[in-house]
Amino acid sequence: METILVVNAGSSSLKFQVFALGALSDLKCLIKGQIDGIGRRPRLRAQAADKRPLIDQTYTPDQVIDLPAAMHAAGAWLLETQKVELVAVGHRVVHGGPDYDRPVLVDAKVLADLERYVSLAPLHQPNNLAPIRALLARRPDLPQVACFDTAFHRGHDALADHYAIPQRFYAEGLRRYGFHGLSYEYVAERLRQVAPTVADGRVIVAHLGSGASMCALDGGRSIDSTMGFTALDGLPMGTRSGQLDPGVVLYLIGEKGMTAGEVQDLLYRECGLKGLSGISNDVRELQDSADPRAAFAIEYFVTRVGLYAGMLAAALGGIDAFVFTAGIGENSATMRARIADKLAWLGAALDPGANAVPQLLISRPDSRVALYAIPTDEELMIARHTLSVLSHSPVSAQQRRQFVDDSACTEDYQASHPRR
């Protein structure tokens, strides 16, 4: 069976899915897996489409110390034990810059272009590009498609796109891009299936996880987002600061003597929930903690979600629905309830029973703003985009149908990702 492999390499985890190749509407997930706890408590899990467990394996921290090691572990297991005919690989790439506003077939030039944006997404872009680079060097016949988190937001009005800086910088690409676009694109499509009338209206989607942002949708189209030039802006996140007065950066450099690299490391890795609490970047651990700093960090996060909901509601001229998605939004009934309280002034009224399950619709019948909890599926969006690009690309049918021999691919993968 011919398949598409989807690779979603994040800042602290590696997710992958294998899809059976077919028409856009007939893509079927065969295998779904991930490695999380990289460098701390590495664990590889995967399941079949029927949710039958395929593997649940833990590693010592030194066995899976970083993302390349995680890619080796997942790739070796997949290629050695699962009989798939690989025809293409689709990748999540966080930043597409000003030039890439849609998925694209990757070649050496595209890869070089995308490497220019590493400094704009240092937690993600290097990890996104690493598997592309290795496969492009060793298997140039294997089509790879880059799908961008920024692409969904590229239709923003100029007023939403600009910073109040000289126009020459905008021309160079210094503008508000927005991120988590693959997630928002999926949620917009799913909402149209669940509640088409609501999907045609004014909707705020909150992608709440280790990385967090919010997006204003008008008729399913992104018109504004809490993130901007980089994935630092907007909501506080697991380890990222969120919105910050630029004067803080100037102070850290001018008065504290920090280098640009040290400031970058601070804002991306030591701030957010981790910085506020001094305990953890994980909401689950913070909720279980009796430390008042943990409670403060959670309340700060909830308050900021409420504040940005007001901003996006103003951009939309009111809202008809609010959607929770991603790790926190999908899995924490407590956080959904606390955030819903912040939305009461907009007319939102949570149904505690529906929220506890959760059902897709979690608001009361009398709520003026419909509340939804919709699981996202970035990997399915990547698979759809990959198949679409292949069907419209100059890649020959023979190339599209050529798959990498399992043993040869495993050998190449191991050569490019030696065990740590």
C-alpha atoms as one frame of an Amber mdcrd trajectory, in Angstrom:
protein
   0.000   0.000   0.000   1.381   3.387  -1.019   1.696   5.858   1.817   2.579
   9.408   2.773   4.674   9.940   5.875   3.971  13.127   7.830   6.660  14.480
  10.142   5.803  17.142  12.719   9.025  17.970  14.542   8.314  20.370  17.398
  10.391  22.032  20.061  10.182  19.143  22.531   8.527  16.259  20.716   8.411
  14.405  17.423   5.021  13.424  16.046   4.501  11.309  12.940   1.667   9.712
  11.020   1.468   7.363   8.068  -1.445   7.845   5.667  -2.714   5.519   2.964
  -2.503   7.305  -0.380  -5.771   8.091  -2.137  -7.989  10.946  -3.170  -7.870
  14.038  -0.982 -11.072  13.029   0.766  -9.989   9.391   1.147  -6.716   9.776
   3.052  -6.664   7.198   5.806  -4.363   7.270   8.794  -2.651   3.902   9.248
  -0.157   4.665  12.012   0.028   7.478  14.513   2.902   7.964  16.906   5.183
  10.300  18.770   8.224  10.549  20.967   7.936  12.950  23.861  10.042  13.656
  26.921  13.102  14.034  24.709  16.253  14.356  26.816  14.276  13.838  30.050
  11.930  10.845  29.961  11.908   9.703  26.319   8.971   7.538  25.343   8.002
   6.228  21.893   4.360   5.349  21.427   2.439   4.414  18.291  -0.927   2.951
  17.479  -2.743   1.619  14.448  -5.847   3.202  12.956  -8.053   0.992  15.148
  -6.132   2.356  18.196  -4.384  -0.976  18.669  -1.037  -0.294  20.377   1.969
  -0.985  18.162   4.758   0.091  20.491   5.229   1.709  23.885   8.913   1.936
  24.628  10.874   4.090  27.044  14.493   5.108  26.713  17.125   6.469  29.013
  17.780  10.216  28.577  21.163   9.564  26.959  19.593   7.250  24.358  17.216
   9.960  23.097  19.003  13.100  24.154  17.773  15.368  21.359  15.548  15.539
  18.306  17.975  13.810  15.862  18.162  10.889  18.251  14.364  10.857  18.491
  14.072  10.834  14.701  16.494   7.908  14.603  14.493   5.915  17.146  11.111
   6.534  15.505  12.420   6.137  11.959  14.252   2.903  12.674  11.169   1.371
  14.307   8.855   2.484  11.509  11.062   1.328   8.668  12.093  -1.964  10.243
   8.710  -3.178  11.479   5.985  -1.580   9.324   5.513  -2.572   5.691   4.807
   0.679   3.890   5.493   1.927   0.377   6.652   5.480   0.916   5.870   7.820
  -1.978   6.316  11.207  -0.279   7.023  12.932   3.012   5.126  15.975   4.251
   6.713  18.239   6.837   5.448  20.930   9.163   7.647  24.012   8.780   6.864
  26.824  11.194   8.099  29.843   9.248   7.636  30.403   5.516   8.706  34.056
   5.536   7.342  36.497   2.953   7.980  34.236  -0.042   6.115  31.033   0.817
   2.372  31.469   1.235   1.379  27.897   0.329   2.819  24.350   0.556   5.749
  23.728  -1.755   7.818  20.857  -3.132  11.243  21.147  -1.535  14.503  21.347
  -3.448  17.932  22.702  -2.479  16.904  26.289  -3.200  13.745  26.096  -1.116
  15.687  24.553   1.742  18.279  27.322   1.601  15.502  29.934   1.611  13.862
  28.396   4.657  17.131  28.254   6.565  17.141  32.070   6.526  14.255  32.015
   9.011  15.959  29.884  11.669  16.558  32.960  13.835  12.835  33.800  13.678
  11.782  30.397  15.038  14.838  28.961  16.809  12.861  26.366  18.771  11.199
  24.938  15.668  12.733  25.830  12.316  16.026  23.910  12.792  14.073  20.836
  13.924  11.623  21.174  11.029  14.408  21.375   8.457  16.732  18.672   9.801
  14.812  15.662   8.428  14.198  17.476   5.133  17.910  18.154   4.721  18.935
  14.564   5.432  16.384  13.063   3.048  17.071  15.614   0.310  20.785  14.793
   0.384  20.392  11.033   0.365  17.099  10.457  -1.464  16.601  13.330  -3.920
  14.089  11.152  -5.799  11.757  11.093  -2.810   9.294  14.028  -3.001   9.144
  16.161   0.129   6.577  18.876   0.738   6.961  21.733   3.224   3.707  22.954
   4.778   3.902  26.271   6.602   2.325  27.441   9.838   2.397  30.991   8.497
   0.573  30.303   5.209  -2.986  30.295   6.589  -2.572  33.879   7.831  -1.150
  35.381   4.654  -4.489  36.858   3.605  -4.498  39.348   6.486  -5.454  42.926
   5.801  -2.494  45.318   5.656  -3.580  46.910   8.935  -3.228  43.560  10.695
   0.035  42.766   8.916   2.058  45.898   9.693   4.063  47.155  12.613   4.357
  50.909  13.138   7.886  51.017  11.743   9.278  52.415   8.470   7.855  50.775
   5.366  11.274  49.662   4.148  11.363  47.049   6.895   7.981  45.674   5.858
   9.291  45.363   2.292  12.167  43.300   3.674   9.725  40.915   5.361   9.501
  42.365   8.871   5.773  41.975   9.403   3.175  40.124  11.464   2.909  36.586
  10.127   0.961  34.564  12.695   1.584  30.877  13.414  -0.193  27.579  14.201
  -1.835  28.009  10.804  -2.085  24.284  10.044  -4.020  23.803  13.278  -6.338
  26.739  12.579  -6.922  25.557   9.024  -7.986  22.129  10.271 -10.248  23.551
  12.994 -11.887  25.899  10.474 -12.674  22.934   8.205 -13.860  20.766  11.096
 -16.100  23.518  12.445 -17.718  23.798   9.028 -18.648  20.103   9.329 -19.834
  20.393  12.929 -21.654  23.729  12.758 -21.672  25.259   9.262 -23.706  28.301
  10.254 -21.306  29.109  13.078 -18.311  28.519  10.795 -19.609  31.228   8.462
 -19.582  33.715  11.315 -17.082  35.292  13.716 -15.007  32.744  15.596 -12.007
  32.881  17.922  -9.893  29.723  18.016  -7.523  29.238  20.941  -4.625  26.882
  20.213  -3.475  26.286  23.778  -0.493  24.045  24.359   3.210  24.343  25.132
   3.073  26.850  22.296  -0.060  28.970  22.490  -1.816  31.500  20.276  -5.286
  32.647  19.277  -6.766  33.402  15.882  -9.759  35.432  14.711 -11.699  33.719
  11.918 -14.307  35.481   9.805 -16.121  33.015   7.569 -13.292  30.521   8.096
 -10.603  32.998   7.016  -7.891  34.263   9.356  -8.098  38.022   9.835  -5.834
  38.433  12.871  -3.688  36.460  15.285  -1.968  36.975  18.629   1.413  35.960
  17.171   3.431  38.225  14.918   6.917  38.303  13.390   8.067  35.358  15.503
   6.431  32.693  17.652   7.313  34.702  20.781   4.479  37.204  20.674   1.034
  37.120  22.249   0.083  34.614  24.942   2.583  33.392  27.534   3.590  29.827
  26.695   5.356  26.917  28.332   8.787  28.522  28.177   8.212  31.544  25.905
   7.465  35.004  27.245   4.590  36.056  25.018   3.897  39.772  24.637   6.802
  41.870  25.894   7.609  45.568  25.854  10.539  45.942  23.394  12.094  48.159
  26.033  12.661  45.056  28.160  14.955  43.665  25.474  16.803  46.980  25.235
  17.210  47.003  29.011  18.549  43.450  29.115  21.135  44.281  26.471  22.026
  47.820  27.525  21.806  47.609  31.315  22.303  43.932  32.093  24.981  43.391
  29.451  23.282  40.357  27.916  24.125  39.381  24.360  21.441  38.939  21.700
  21.931  35.173  21.950  21.475  35.217  25.711  18.293  37.276  25.416  16.957
  34.905  22.761  17.675  31.912  24.966  15.978  33.611  27.927  12.812  34.592
  26.046  12.389  31.264  24.285  13.480  28.811  26.973  13.276  30.345  30.449
  10.117  32.470  30.473   6.391  31.802  30.219   4.886  29.383  32.732   8.336
  28.092  33.589   9.654  31.547  34.380   6.593  32.711  36.290   6.342  29.598
  38.441   9.988  28.672  38.804   8.673  25.096  38.809   7.569  23.772  35.439
   6.334  24.636  31.967   3.673  21.899  32.181   0.162  22.992  33.165  -0.552
  19.546  34.614   2.360  19.808  37.027   1.421  23.358  37.961  -2.181  22.380
  38.698  -0.947  19.590  40.978   1.430  21.896  42.846   0.605  23.582  46.145
   3.195  26.292  45.488   1.512  29.724  45.179   3.838  30.543  42.298   2.254
  27.714  40.291  -1.219  29.111  40.948  -0.034  32.568  39.915   1.423  31.269
  36.635  -1.850  29.546  35.716  -3.943  32.590  36.615  -1.630  34.786  34.548
  -2.097  32.488  31.544  -5.892  32.406  31.937  -6.042  36.189  32.334  -4.011
  36.751  29.177  -6.268  34.435  27.179  -9.200  36.544  28.357  -7.486  39.804
  27.424  -6.595  38.601  23.931 -10.124  37.293  23.445 -11.277  40.877  23.913
  -8.757  42.134  21.362  -9.774  39.568  18.755 -13.469  40.146  19.451 -12.847
  43.818  18.658 -11.098  42.837  15.415 -14.136  40.749  14.457 -16.735  43.244
  15.657 -18.131  40.667  18.087 -17.975  36.879  18.224 -20.349  34.005  17.585
 -18.159  31.164  18.871 -14.991  30.356  20.789 -13.087  27.129  20.094 -10.577
  25.378  22.374  -7.958  23.173  20.728  -4.424  21.700  21.176  -2.999  20.018
  24.269  -4.408  22.234  27.025  -7.515  23.267  25.115  -8.465  19.685  24.266
  -7.539  17.930  27.505  -8.015  20.243  30.480 -11.636  20.719  31.530 -10.427
  22.880  34.415  -8.563  25.307  32.159 -11.500  25.489  29.744 -13.800  26.339
  32.639 -11.492  29.029  33.986 -11.084  30.616  30.565 -14.831  30.421  29.905
 -15.351  32.491  33.056 -13.205  35.209  31.476 -15.502  35.145  28.426 -18.730
  35.628  30.388 -18.826  39.346  29.549 -19.016  38.358  25.869 -22.046  36.182
  26.592 -20.340  32.802  26.962 -21.935  30.294  29.351 -20.240  26.929  29.869
 -22.151  23.664  30.323 -20.143  21.903  33.096 -21.438  18.467  32.150 -20.580
  18.799  28.467 -17.208  20.292  29.377 -16.315  17.364  31.618 -16.657  14.775
  28.819 -15.881  16.838  26.704 -18.430  17.021  23.934 -17.745  19.095  20.837
 -20.279  21.716  21.959 -19.593  22.621  25.588 -21.760  25.739  26.051 -25.248
  25.937  27.520 -28.220  26.280  25.152 -28.773  29.857  26.353 -25.149  30.912
  25.755 -24.884  33.845  23.350 -21.406  32.630  22.351 -21.106  28.973  21.366
 -18.173  27.196  23.026 -16.515  24.209  21.356 -13.692  21.788  22.172 -12.368
  20.528  18.838  -9.251  18.318  18.664  -6.831  19.571  16.057  -5.076  17.431
  13.443  -2.139  19.252  11.883  -0.801  16.005  10.448  -3.940  15.361   8.401
  -3.707  18.874   6.956  -0.067  18.226   6.033  -1.007  14.946   4.351  -3.751
  16.654   2.335  -1.435  19.448   1.266   1.297  16.957   0.359  -1.027  14.951
  -1.862  -2.344  18.141  -3.470   1.154  19.414  -4.242   2.167  16.057  -5.723
  -0.885  15.988  -7.965  -0.043  19.446  -9.353   3.752  19.240  -9.398   6.044
  18.436 -12.328   7.258  15.353 -10.467   6.677  12.385 -12.730   4.190   9.667
 -11.919   7.090   7.213 -11.709   8.794   9.385  -9.109   5.599   9.810  -7.141
   5.133   6.045  -7.037   8.721   5.140  -6.328   9.198   4.156  -2.725  12.358
   3.784  -0.730  13.431   0.221  -0.006  13.103  -0.342   3.733  16.597  -1.616
   4.295  18.278   1.012   2.132  16.324   3.821   3.746  17.118   2.512   7.208
  20.803   2.381   6.320  20.733   5.943   4.981  18.809   7.185   7.992  21.200
   5.585  10.432  24.189   6.968   8.559  22.803  10.496   8.758  21.575  10.125
  12.368  24.120   8.019  14.285  23.125   6.827  17.707  24.091   9.079  20.586
